Amino acid sequence: QVQLVESGGGLVQAGGSLRLSCAASGRSFSSYTLGWFRQPPGKEREFVAATKWTTGSTYYADSVKGRFTISRDNAEKKVYLQMNSLKPEDTAAYYCAATRSFGTSAGQYDYWGQGTQVTVSS
């Protein structure tokens, strides 16, 4: 079993920055991919970024490339999402997720955190 707990959401003005954290626990993550998804109000959950735990390889949605950075701390078992140049359309509940394979679809992820709200004001 894997447990994921997000933190770091909040209210920020457009152009500002936030860093989300995801604390992972429960088992070895050597074969896992850790990802961030978001769900804007009234919309479906969408892929934001992912990183392979062992290699650190990263993947991003086109909408956040160049603005968001995903990283991990193996020793602390944490994954971070640094969000810069935030826009009002980034407003969403952000979720940390884990999968034993890899993918950009929410259905491919087995474990989910409870989510943290990010609100970007214009």
Residue frames as qw, qx, qy, qz and C-alpha x, y, z in Angstrom:
[[0.000, 0.887, 0.462, 0.000, 0.00, 0.00, 0.00],
 [0.406, 0.200, 0.008, 0.892, 1.15, 3.54, -0.77],
 [0.130, -0.839, -0.450, 0.276, 0.08, 6.66, 1.08],
 [0.381, 0.344, 0.175, 0.841, 0.44, 10.11, -0.45],
 [0.196, -0.806, -0.430, 0.356, -0.10, 13.41, 1.32],
 [0.393, 0.571, 0.188, 0.696, 0.02, 16.73, -0.51],
 [0.293, -0.771, -0.291, 0.485, 0.70, 20.15, 0.95],
 [0.374, -0.229, 0.241, 0.866, 1.61, 23.65, -0.20],
 [0.137, 0.609, 0.602, 0.498, -1.50, 24.84, -1.97],
 [0.161, -0.562, -0.362, 0.726, -2.97, 28.27, -1.46],
 [0.319, 0.891, 0.320, -0.035, -4.01, 31.57, -3.00],
 [0.489, -0.323, 0.274, 0.762, -1.55, 33.43, -5.20],
 [0.345, 0.766, 0.021, -0.542, -1.72, 36.30, -7.67],
 [0.824, 0.541, 0.121, 0.115, -1.15, 35.73, -11.36],
 [0.416, 0.772, -0.371, 0.304, 2.56, 35.67, -12.13],
 [0.449, -0.660, 0.515, -0.312, 3.39, 34.31, -8.69],
 [0.487, 0.297, -0.821, 0.021, 4.84, 30.99, -7.57],
 [0.776, -0.401, 0.277, -0.400, 3.92, 28.10, -5.34],
 [0.281, 0.367, -0.887, -0.005, 5.64, 24.84, -4.45],
 [0.871, -0.221, -0.042, -0.436, 3.57, 21.75, -3.81],
 [0.040, -0.444, 0.881, -0.160, 4.95, 18.83, -1.82],
 [0.886, -0.082, -0.261, -0.373, 3.88, 15.20, -1.79],
 [0.267, -0.503, 0.782, -0.252, 5.06, 12.97, 1.03],
 [0.801, 0.116, -0.492, -0.320, 5.04, 9.30, 0.09],
 [0.320, -0.425, 0.776, -0.338, 5.11, 6.35, 2.45],
 [0.881, 0.036, 0.212, -0.423, 4.34, 2.68, 2.61],
 [0.929, 0.079, 0.306, 0.192, 6.81, 0.83, 0.43],
 [0.451, -0.320, 0.437, 0.709, 9.82, 1.07, -1.83],
 [0.459, 0.769, 0.175, -0.409, 9.23, 3.36, -4.77],
 [0.339, -0.436, 0.623, 0.553, 12.08, 2.16, -6.93],
 [0.257, 0.213, 0.817, 0.471, 9.76, 0.96, -9.70],
 [0.125, 0.755, 0.591, -0.256, 7.19, 3.72, -9.41],
 [0.200, 0.400, 0.245, 0.860, 6.31, 6.81, -11.35],
 [0.114, -0.584, -0.532, 0.602, 5.06, 9.71, -9.24],
 [0.178, 0.437, 0.475, 0.743, 2.83, 12.23, -10.93],
 [0.095, 0.358, 0.366, -0.854, 0.87, 15.40, -10.41],
 [0.052, 0.507, 0.728, 0.459, -2.63, 15.85, -11.77],
 [0.092, 0.167, 0.292, -0.937, -5.08, 18.71, -11.42],
 [0.042, 0.546, 0.816, 0.184, -8.82, 19.08, -11.62],
 [0.052, -0.105, -0.007, -0.993, -10.20, 22.54, -12.40],
 [0.399, 0.253, 0.567, -0.675, -13.73, 23.32, -11.21],
 [0.703, 0.469, 0.218, -0.489, -16.29, 21.51, -13.34],
 [0.565, 0.611, -0.507, -0.225, -13.66, 19.77, -15.46],
 [0.982, -0.051, -0.175, 0.051, -11.99, 16.38, -15.65],
 [0.618, -0.659, 0.321, 0.282, -8.74, 15.53, -13.93],
 [0.671, 0.721, -0.146, 0.085, -5.76, 16.24, -16.18],
 [0.858, -0.091, -0.061, 0.502, -2.10, 15.30, -16.25],
 [0.067, -0.988, 0.125, 0.068, 0.41, 17.94, -15.18],
 [0.243, 0.714, -0.649, 0.098, 3.80, 16.28, -14.70],
 [0.970, -0.234, 0.008, -0.059, 5.45, 13.00, -13.73],
 [0.093, 0.738, -0.663, 0.083, 8.83, 11.67, -12.70],
 [0.895, 0.006, -0.446, 0.005, 10.24, 8.16, -12.61],
 [0.638, -0.759, 0.120, -0.050, 11.46, 7.51, -9.09],
 [0.868, -0.208, 0.225, 0.392, 14.61, 5.62, -10.05],
 [0.608, 0.297, 0.267, 0.686, 15.89, 7.65, -12.98],
 [0.114, -0.576, -0.187, 0.788, 14.42, 11.06, -12.25],
 [0.140, 0.229, 0.618, 0.739, 13.18, 11.34, -15.84],
 [0.178, 0.445, 0.428, -0.766, 10.50, 14.00, -16.10],
 [0.114, 0.398, 0.739, 0.531, 7.45, 14.54, -18.29],
 [0.080, 0.355, 0.307, -0.879, 5.17, 17.55, -18.58],
 [0.376, 0.715, 0.589, -0.023, 1.88, 18.57, -20.07],
 [0.421, 0.440, 0.252, 0.752, 2.34, 21.15, -22.81],
 [0.196, -0.863, -0.285, -0.368, 0.30, 23.67, -20.82],
 [0.574, -0.813, 0.063, 0.078, 2.87, 23.79, -18.02],
 [0.831, 0.130, 0.056, 0.538, 6.16, 23.21, -19.85],
 [0.374, 0.473, -0.059, 0.796, 8.66, 25.91, -19.02],
 [0.334, -0.635, 0.085, -0.692, 6.67, 27.08, -15.98],
 [0.832, -0.448, 0.171, -0.277, 6.39, 24.02, -13.73],
 [0.365, 0.509, -0.770, 0.124, 9.17, 21.75, -12.52],
 [0.913, -0.340, -0.072, -0.212, 8.72, 18.33, -10.92],
 [0.291, 0.559, -0.713, 0.308, 11.49, 16.97, -8.71],
 [0.868, -0.377, -0.295, -0.131, 11.98, 14.31, -6.07],
 [0.132, -0.669, 0.641, -0.353, 13.95, 13.73, -2.91],
 [0.729, 0.031, -0.678, -0.091, 14.67, 10.02, -2.61],
 [0.303, 0.080, -0.739, 0.596, 15.89, 10.20, 0.96],
 [0.271, 0.062, 0.415, -0.866, 12.85, 12.14, 2.17],
 [0.159, 0.369, 0.902, 0.156, 10.45, 10.22, -0.12],
 [0.192, 0.711, 0.325, -0.593, 8.97, 13.45, -1.36],
 [0.414, 0.399, 0.536, 0.618, 7.97, 14.77, -4.75],
 [0.049, -0.578, -0.189, 0.792, 7.71, 18.47, -5.43],
 [0.390, 0.642, 0.514, 0.415, 5.96, 20.59, -8.02],
 [0.223, -0.440, -0.044, 0.869, 7.46, 24.05, -8.37],
 [0.307, 0.717, 0.584, 0.226, 4.95, 26.27, -10.15],
 [0.243, -0.382, 0.047, 0.890, 6.12, 29.60, -11.55],
 [0.156, 0.081, -0.385, -0.906, 4.42, 32.24, -13.68],
 [0.170, 0.360, 0.894, -0.206, 1.06, 31.03, -12.47],
 [0.207, -0.142, -0.417, -0.873, -2.03, 31.89, -14.46],
 [0.582, -0.048, 0.324, -0.744, -5.71, 31.99, -13.43],
 [0.841, 0.174, -0.338, -0.385, -6.28, 28.91, -15.60],
 [0.408, 0.270, -0.825, 0.285, -3.92, 26.98, -13.32],
 [0.476, -0.258, 0.438, -0.718, -6.59, 27.20, -10.62],
 [0.782, -0.006, -0.558, -0.277, -7.48, 23.64, -9.64],
 [0.788, -0.499, 0.335, -0.136, -7.28, 20.96, -6.99],
 [0.417, 0.618, -0.666, -0.020, -3.85, 19.37, -7.41],
 [0.935, -0.255, 0.166, -0.181, -3.32, 15.69, -6.70],
 [0.035, -0.583, 0.808, 0.078, -0.23, 13.57, -6.23],
 [0.942, 0.106, 0.066, -0.313, -0.46, 10.06, -7.66],
 [0.246, -0.531, 0.799, 0.140, 1.66, 6.93, -8.03],
 [0.909, 0.290, -0.050, -0.296, 1.77, 4.10, -10.53],
 [0.727, -0.347, 0.545, 0.233, 3.94, 1.03, -10.95],
 [0.668, 0.410, 0.439, 0.440, 4.05, 1.64, -14.67],
 [0.170, -0.286, 0.095, 0.938, 4.00, 5.00, -16.42],
 [0.177, 0.590, 0.697, 0.367, 1.36, 7.11, -18.02],
 [0.008, 0.055, -0.047, 0.997, -0.31, 10.47, -18.42],
 [0.508, -0.393, -0.493, -0.587, -3.84, 9.20, -17.89],
 [0.435, -0.453, 0.447, -0.637, -5.41, 9.33, -14.45],
 [0.940, -0.062, -0.030, -0.334, -6.73, 5.79, -14.93],
 [0.775, 0.344, -0.471, 0.241, -3.16, 4.46, -15.06],
 [0.059, 0.481, -0.580, 0.654, -2.39, 5.58, -11.51],
 [0.582, -0.268, -0.768, 0.023, -3.08, 3.29, -8.57],
 [0.447, -0.517, -0.500, 0.532, -2.64, 5.56, -5.57],
 [0.077, 0.712, 0.223, 0.661, -3.82, 9.11, -4.92],
 [0.200, -0.091, -0.498, 0.839, -3.45, 11.79, -2.31],
 [0.049, 0.662, 0.672, -0.329, -6.34, 13.83, -0.97],
 [0.322, 0.698, 0.341, 0.541, -5.50, 16.90, -3.04],
 [0.308, -0.511, -0.216, 0.773, -4.52, 20.47, -2.30],
 [0.319, 0.853, 0.413, 0.025, -6.24, 23.55, -3.69],
 [0.398, -0.169, 0.190, 0.882, -4.38, 26.12, -5.78],
 [0.219, 0.860, 0.458, -0.054, -6.18, 29.35, -6.60],
 [0.434, -0.036, 0.206, 0.876, -4.62, 31.95, -8.88],
 [0.135, 0.824, 0.411, -0.367, -6.25, 35.37, -8.87],
 [0.528, 0.539, 0.305, 0.581, -6.06, 37.74, -11.83]]
